[in-house]
Amino acid sequence: GAVVSQHPSWVICKSGTSVKIECRSLDFQATTMFWYRQFPKQSLMLMATSNEGSKATYEQGVEKDKFLINHASLTLSTLTVTSAHPEDSSFYICSARALRRDSSGNTIYFGEGSWLTVV
Amino acid sequence: KQEVTQIPAALSVPEGENLVLNCSFTDSAIYNLQWFRQDPGKGLTSLLLIQSSQREQTSGRLNASLDKSSGRSTLYIAASQPGDSATYLCAVRGTYKYIFGTGTRLKVLA
């Protein structure tokens, strides 16, 4: 079945550095990928939607210069947290919409998520 | 604007009990609803996905139902085990965007 892989699953970085999280669709092409973030004891919230080859669309309140999203190919989207601060520590998860002409073309698959800790 | 609520926020039960987790949503125009499990410090695992045209889905000891008209879904866990201890999230999909509930933290006591 379709699989979405996120890497790394865990990452610890120092304040002020940048960290990149990758989201890959392993056996399908994804026209659209979505990035979510979970604050402690809160629900997952959509951060941005990225379409291959175009700029990401960010949700209200999400700093696009801080959370850089690149969707350079149909199988890979990256989220880069720039100049990370401890308050950026969170659970980040991506999902991908399959590019298919059959009924599964509207299916969205989730990655397992990435835990970021900024120290 | 879609809002998703999960009740209870936390639940502690003795092993072997059957239990029900509730999820309600305000906009019935959904594409599907998905239940996830999240273990502390670990990733998200999809448990069951119910399409808007379906009433329920079953997988092992799990059964999820969907009543779109009333904006409700339930996740039924039969014969609970300590290994079921986790946070359970429901998520409702509109066009492509999922709206998540805040989750129910389940603890099954041995």
Interface residues (C-beta under 8 A of the other chain):
Chain A: Q6 S9 T32 F34 Y36 K41 Q42 S43 L44 M45 L46 T49 I93 S95 R97 N106 I108 F110 G111 E112 G113 W115
Chain B: V4 Y31 F36 G41 K42 G43 L44 T45 S46 L89 A91 R93 Y96 K97 Y98 I99 F100 G101 T102 G103
